[in-house]
Amino acid sequence: MRVVIVGAGSIGRAWAEIVRSSSPAAEVLHVSSRSLDSVVGVGQDVGGSELVRFAPDIVILANPATQRARFFKTHTDLEAHYLIEKPVASDLGEALQMESLFLHNEGVVQIGYNLRFSPSLRVFKEQLDRRSLGKVLSVGVDTGQYLPDWRPGADYRDTVSAKNSLGGGVLRELSHEFDYLRWIFGEMEWVSAWLGKQSSLLLDVEDTAQVTVGFKGPEGESAVVAQVNVDFVRRDAVRQMTAVCEEGSLRWDGITNTVTIFGDSSRGWEALAVPEASGSTYQAQWDSFTAAIANAREPEVTLSDGIEVLRVIEAIRESHLRMGRRVEVATVGANR
């Protein structure tokens, strides 16, 4: 197996370790905008034509979101399977261009929303799918962490998160939240939002977003509405989702990887059993991706999933510009 990893940041290095540990015999070429580093079997002076000669089976795009569409347009002759870190591109327009180019690619394309592979989040979803507490009435999501604490040893001002030119900002960096909400509750019908820069952090992107989301409800039932708050500013790191249901409440904690249930007021909150993970969510994601390739099946997180998350983000930005008015998600980008 030959693997090209594009991106020299922390996530690119993490993918290199996963590939090496999972497939020790693989030939790996690690490419960045600053350097082209040969790991196995390829010389140091590597250009676009050399990538074609390397003939990768898999390409992992872990470079900044603003550079991914350009990479793929430049290398449409690479007949490979793609694992693309989230978000799939910097904006919906670029993502739709990539989709049209991928129509000519017969390989598997998976988007890197690794939280879908969290055992605790899967338990949370299973409980709701089984309606163990009855119908869901409302949902609250609260996710935030002080940006300088995200990557110890790195200057936050130099990271992707802090720079619009690299595809940063809290909406794109924490787009996991919008992906797993779609996965659990279905398509988002409308959004109403406010976003902005609240802190004194040195950023040229938004550091806070407060979003209300309306989902398409099953026929004959009222639709679920979620309140989603994401930020780069809070010192007490949190990643929680609470579903208020007819017969109790269910809570997922993405930091402690726990699920708790409140179904009986006399007993209070109780922890549910969560399967022990055999590895990281990134490892589980890689295993799922390679299984999809081996079995010629659709990946668990598709290119369409990644595009729809960007459609939601664009709807959020449009709602903010319209002073928080509702924006119908399906209408965003419809004319492109």
C-alpha positions in Angstrom: 0.0 0.0 0.0 1.3 3.5 -0.9 0.0 6.4 1.1 0.5 10.2 0.5 -0.2 12.4 3.6 -0.6 16.1 2.7 0.0 18.4 5.7 2.8 18.7 8.2 0.8 20.0 11.2 -0.2 18.0 14.2 -3.0 16.1 12.5 -0.7 15.2 9.6 1.9 13.8 11.9 -0.8 11.9 13.8 -2.0 10.3 10.6 1.6 9.3 9.7 1.8 7.5 13.0 -1.5 5.7 12.5 -0.6 4.6 9.0 2.9 3.3 10.1 1.5 1.4 13.1 -1.5 0.0 11.2 0.4 -0.9 8.0 4.2 -1.2 8.8 4.9 -2.3 5.2 3.2 0.7 3.6 5.2 3.2 1.6 4.4 6.6 3.0 5.2 10.0 1.4 4.6 13.0 3.6 4.0 16.2 1.7 3.7 19.8 3.1 3.7 23.3 1.7 7.0 23.8 3.3 8.8 20.5 2.6 8.5 17.2 0.9 9.7 14.5 3.2 10.5 11.0 2.0 9.6 8.4 4.5 10.0 5.3 2.4 11.2 4.7 -1.2 10.9 8.2 -2.7 13.6 10.8 -3.2 13.6 14.2 -1.5 13.0 16.3 -4.6 9.3 15.4 -5.3 7.0 17.4 -7.5 3.5 16.8 -8.9 4.8 14.4 -11.6 6.6 12.4 -8.9 3.4 12.0 -7.0 1.9 10.5 -10.1 4.9 8.1 -10.5 4.5 7.2 -6.8 1.0 6.1 -7.7 -0.6 6.3 -4.2 -3.4 4.0 -3.3 -4.5 6.4 -0.6 -4.2 10.2 -0.2 -4.9 11.8 3.2 -5.6 15.5 3.0 -4.6 17.0 6.4 -3.4 20.3 5.1 -5.3 23.6 5.7 -8.9 23.5 4.4 -8.2 26.5 2.1 -5.6 24.4 0.2 -7.6 21.1 -0.3 -9.6 22.0 -3.4 -6.5 23.4 -5.1 -4.6 20.2 -4.3 -7.2 18.0 -5.8 -7.7 20.2 -8.9 -4.0 20.0 -9.5 -3.8 16.2 -9.0 -7.0 14.9 -10.6 -4.8 12.3 -12.3 -4.1 10.5 -9.0 -6.4 7.5 -9.0 -6.6 7.0 -5.3 -8.9 6.7 -2.3 -9.1 9.9 -0.2 -9.5 10.6 3.5 -10.1 14.3 3.9 -9.8 16.0 7.3 -12.7 18.2 8.4 -14.0 20.5 7.1 -13.8 19.2 3.6 -13.0 22.6 2.2 -12.9 26.3 3.4 -16.4 27.0 2.0 -19.4 25.4 0.3 -18.4 26.7 -3.2 -15.0 24.9 -3.0 -16.6 21.8 -1.6 -19.1 21.6 -4.5 -16.2 22.0 -7.0 -14.5 19.1 -5.3 -17.6 17.0 -5.5 -17.8 17.6 -9.3 -14.2 16.6 -9.7 -14.7 13.5 -7.5 -17.4 12.3 -9.9 -14.5 11.1 -12.1 -12.9 9.3 -9.2 -14.0 5.7 -8.5 -12.3 5.6 -5.1 -13.7 5.8 -1.6 -13.8 9.4 -0.2 -14.2 9.7 3.6 -14.4 12.9 5.6 -12.6 13.0 8.9 -15.3 13.5 11.5 -13.8 11.2 13.9 -16.3 11.8 16.7 -18.7 9.5 14.9 -16.4 6.7 16.0 -16.6 7.7 19.7 -18.0 4.7 21.6 -19.8 7.0 24.1 -21.4 9.0 21.3 -22.5 5.8 19.7 -24.2 4.7 23.0 -25.9 8.1 23.2 -27.2 7.7 19.6 -28.4 4.1 20.2 -30.4 5.2 23.3 -32.1 7.9 21.3 -32.7 5.6 18.3 -34.4 3.1 20.6 -36.4 5.9 22.2 -35.5 4.5 25.6 -36.8 7.8 27.1 -39.5 8.5 24.6 -39.6 11.3 22.0 -36.8 13.9 22.0 -38.2 17.3 22.9 -35.1 19.5 22.8 -31.4 19.3 22.5 -28.6 21.5 24.0 -24.9 21.4 22.8 -22.2 23.2 24.7 -18.6 23.0 23.4 -15.7 25.3 24.2 -12.1 25.5 25.2 -9.7 28.4 25.5 -7.8 28.4 22.2 -4.3 28.9 23.7 -4.8 25.6 25.7 -5.7 23.5 22.6 -2.2 22.7 21.4 0.4 22.8 24.3 3.7 24.1 23.0 2.3 25.9 20.0 1.6 29.6 19.7 -2.2 29.7 19.1 -1.7 32.8 16.8 0.2 30.6 14.3 -2.4 27.8 14.2 -5.0 27.1 11.6 -7.7 27.8 14.2 -6.8 31.5 14.5 -6.5 32.3 10.8 -9.2 32.9 8.2 -6.7 32.4 5.4 -6.1 28.8 6.6 -9.8 28.0 7.1 -10.0 28.7 10.9 -12.7 30.1 13.1 -14.9 28.4 15.6 -17.5 27.2 13.1 -15.1 25.4 10.9 -12.9 24.1 13.7 -15.8 22.8 15.8 -17.9 21.7 12.8 -17.9 18.2 14.5 -20.9 19.5 16.4 -22.9 20.1 13.3 -21.9 16.8 11.8 -22.9 14.6 14.7 -26.1 16.5 15.2 -27.0 15.7 11.5 -25.9 12.1 12.1 -28.1 11.7 15.2 -31.2 13.9 14.5 -31.3 14.1 10.7 -31.2 16.9 8.2 -31.2 20.5 9.5 -34.1 22.5 8.1 -33.3 26.0 9.4 -30.9 27.9 11.5 -30.9 31.2 13.4 -27.6 32.4 14.6 -25.2 35.0 16.1 -21.4 34.8 15.9 -18.5 37.1 16.5 -15.2 37.8 18.2 -15.8 38.3 22.0 -12.4 37.8 23.4 -9.1 39.7 23.3 -7.4 36.8 21.6 -5.3 37.8 18.5 -7.5 36.2 15.8 -9.0 37.3 12.5 -11.9 34.8 12.8 -15.0 34.4 15.0 -14.3 32.9 18.5 -18.0 32.4 19.6 -21.1 31.2 17.9 -24.6 30.8 19.3 -26.9 28.8 17.0 -30.5 27.6 17.1 -31.1 24.7 14.7 -34.4 23.2 13.6 -34.5 19.7 12.3 -36.9 18.0 9.9 -39.3 16.1 12.1 -40.9 12.7 11.3 -44.3 13.0 9.7 -46.9 13.7 12.3 -44.4 14.7 15.0 -43.1 18.1 16.1 -39.6 18.8 14.9 -36.6 18.8 17.3 -34.9 22.1 18.0 -31.3 22.3 19.3 -29.4 25.2 20.9 -25.7 25.0 20.0 -23.0 27.1 21.7 -19.4 26.8 20.5 -16.4 28.9 21.4 -12.6 29.3 21.7 -12.8 31.4 24.9 -14.0 29.4 28.0 -11.2 28.3 30.4 -13.2 25.2 31.7 -13.1 23.0 28.6 -16.4 21.4 27.9 -18.0 19.2 25.2 -21.5 18.1 26.2 -24.8 17.3 24.6 -28.1 16.9 26.5 -31.3 15.5 25.0 -34.4 16.4 26.9 -37.0 13.6 26.3 -40.6 12.9 27.3 -39.5 10.5 30.1 -36.1 11.9 31.2 -32.9 13.3 29.9 -29.8 11.8 28.3 -26.3 13.5 28.4 -23.1 12.8 26.5 -19.8 14.2 27.8 -17.2 14.1 25.0 -14.3 14.9 27.4 -14.9 12.2 30.0 -16.4 9.9 27.3 -19.4 9.1 29.4 -23.2 8.9 28.9 -25.6 9.5 31.8 -29.3 9.1 32.0 -31.9 10.8 34.2 -35.0 8.7 34.0 -36.1 8.6 37.6 -36.0 11.6 39.9 -35.5 9.4 43.0 -32.3 8.0 41.6 -30.9 11.1 39.8 -28.3 10.8 37.1 -26.9 7.3 36.4 -24.0 6.3 34.2 -24.6 4.0 31.3 -22.1 1.3 30.2 -19.8 2.4 27.4 -17.7 -0.2 25.5 -14.0 0.3 26.1 -12.3 1.7 23.0 -9.6 -0.5 21.5 -7.8 2.6 20.2 -8.4 6.3 19.4 -11.3 7.6 17.4 -8.7 8.3 14.6 -7.6 4.7 14.6 -11.3 3.6 14.5 -11.8 6.0 11.6 -8.8 4.6 9.7 -10.0 1.0 10.2 -13.5 2.0 8.9 -11.9 3.8 5.9 -9.7 0.8 4.9 -12.6 -1.6 5.4 -14.7 0.5 3.1 -11.9 0.3 0.5 -11.5 -3.5 0.9 -15.2 -4.2 0.7 -15.9 -1.6 -2.1 -18.7 0.1 0.0 -19.7 3.6 1.0 -17.7 5.0 3.9 -19.4 5.9 7.2 -18.8 9.6 6.7 -19.3 10.6 3.1 -18.3 13.5 1.0 -22.0 14.5 0.9 -21.9 14.6 4.7 -19.0 17.0 4.6 -20.7 19.2 2.0 -23.9 19.4 4.1 -22.0 20.5 7.1 -20.5 23.4 5.1 -24.0 24.2 3.8 -25.1 24.5 7.4 -22.1 26.7 8.3 -22.9 29.0 5.3 -26.5 29.2 6.5 -25.3 30.2 10.0 -23.1 33.0 8.5 -26.1 34.2 6.4 -28.4 34.2 9.4 -25.9 36.3 11.4 -25.7 38.8 8.6 -29.5 39.0 8.6 -29.6 39.8 12.3 -30.4 36.3 13.4 -33.3 35.7 11.0 -34.1 32.1 10.1 -32.3 30.8 7.1 -33.6 27.7 5.3 -30.6 25.4 5.0 -31.7 23.7 1.7 -31.8 27.1 -0.1 -28.1 27.9 0.6 -25.9 27.3 -2.5 -28.9 26.0 -4.4 -28.0 28.0 -7.5 -24.4 27.0 -7.7 
